[in-house]
Amino acid sequence: MNNGANVSYKTKNNLSVLDFLLSGGSDYNEAYVNSQFEVFKKIIEIDNTLAYKELLRKESIGSGNYLHRAVYFNNDKIVDYLINKLNFNVDEINLNNETSLMIAAKENNIETVKCLLNNNASVTLKNNDQKTALDLARDNGNFEIVELLENINIPNSK
């Protein structure tokens, strides 16, 4: 990229470099996560205008915005960056009315759940099936996340 690689290039399937970065899979080790995060930041630094336009698209390839995709692939560093540096709405919903917290709870992405909770993600919102993140964690047998969400103090709740 420092030598002029075109970060706006898209494949014939309309996938960008950022699409590839976020869809790398959820089984990568810590070194790969760090490397991926640095490339992600570098793309934004090189072509700020393109990156913002592309990142801020509400939906991307039917899977939600880039925050939803980073959550799905359990990349809490990119999730934190999108929320805190690019001001993504932590409670933005996808086409199924799922928030990032719901996706992370459903996918058993504990570190990402913690990251989202630290950034004030709502635990009371419901998806199209009227399920909260806690419901989705329970449905998928993600007991560590269930315990974490059950211990959240919700103001004015009974």
N, C-alpha and C positions, 0 to 999 in steps of 0.2 A: 504494500500500500504506500509505503514511503517513496517508492520508485514510480508512482503514477498508475497503479492498478485502478481500474474503473469499478468503484464500489457501487455504482448504480446499475451495473450489468444485471440482466435477468435471463434466466434460462428460457427455453421454448415453452416450459410449463409455467412461466411467469413467477419463478422463485428468485428472490434476491439473496445476496450474501447474508443479510440478517435472517432471512427465512432459514437458511442452512444452519446458521449459528444456533438458533433457538430450537431446531428440531434434531439436534445431535443425539438425543436419547437421554434416558435418565440413569444409566448405569455407569457413567463415567467417573473416574477417580478425581480426587481433589486437584491434582496437577492439571488435568484436562479442563476442569471447571475454571481454574485460574487463568489458563491460557485463553479459553473461550471468552471470558469476561474482558480480558485485556484487548482482544481483537474487537469485541463489541464496542468498547469505549473508543478505540482508535478510529473506527469507522465514523463515529459521531464527531470526533475531533476533525477528521479530514474533510468531511462533507456535511457540515452542520445543517445546511438547508435541506438536502436530500434526506438525511437521517430523520430530521424532525417530521418532514412530510410523510415519510414512510412509517415511522414509528407511531405517529399519532392517528393513523387510519383506524377508524373504529373497529372494523372487522378485517381480518386477513385470512384468506383462503378458508372461510367458513369456520374458523376455530377461535374466533375472538380476536382481541387486539394483542399486541406484543406482550403486554403484561400477563394476559391469560395464558399465552403460549409459554412464557418463561416459567410461570407457575406450574403448568402441566409437566414441563420437563425438569422441574425441581431445581431450578437455578436461582437460589435465593440471592446471590450476589447481583444478578441482573435485575431481579425483582426489586431489590432495595434501591438500585441505581435508577430504575424507571420511576419509582415512587418519589424518591428524595432528590434526584437531580433533574429529572425531566417532568416532574409534577404530574405523573399519572394519577388518576383517581383510583384509590385502593378498592373502592366499592363499585367500579364500573362493571356493568353486566354484559354477558354475551347473548347470543340469540336465544338461549334457553333460560335467560334471566339468572344465570349463575355468576356469582362474584368469584374473584380470585381465591378467596378463602374457601368457598364451596369446592372449587376445583382441587385445591391443595388437600382439603379434608378427604375428599373422595379418593384421591390418588395416593393417600397415605404419605404425603410429603411433609413430614414433621418440622423440618428446619424452615421450610417455606411458610408453614402455618405460623410458626413462632415469629418469623419476619413480618408477616402480614398483621398479626396481632400487635406487634410492637409499633406498627404504623397505623393503629386504630381501625383496622378492618371491622366492619359490623358483623356481629354474630347473630343478629336477629333477622336479617333479610332472608327472603324465601325465593326459591326458584319456581319455574312453571309448575312443578309438582307439589308446591307448597312445602318444600323441605328446606331446612336451614343447613348450615355447614355441619352442625352437630348431628342432625338426622342422617346426612350423607356419610359421615364418618362411621356412625353406628351401622348403617346399612351395608357398609363395605368391611366391617370387622376391624376398623382401624382404632383399636382400643386406647392406644397412647394419646391419639388426637381427641378421642371422646373424653378422656380424663382431663386433658388440657382445656377443652372447651367447656366442660361442665364446671370447671373451677374459675371461669371468668366472672367477674362481678359486673352485672348489668344494672345500671342505675334505674330506679323505679320499676324493677321487675318483681313479680311475686312468685 
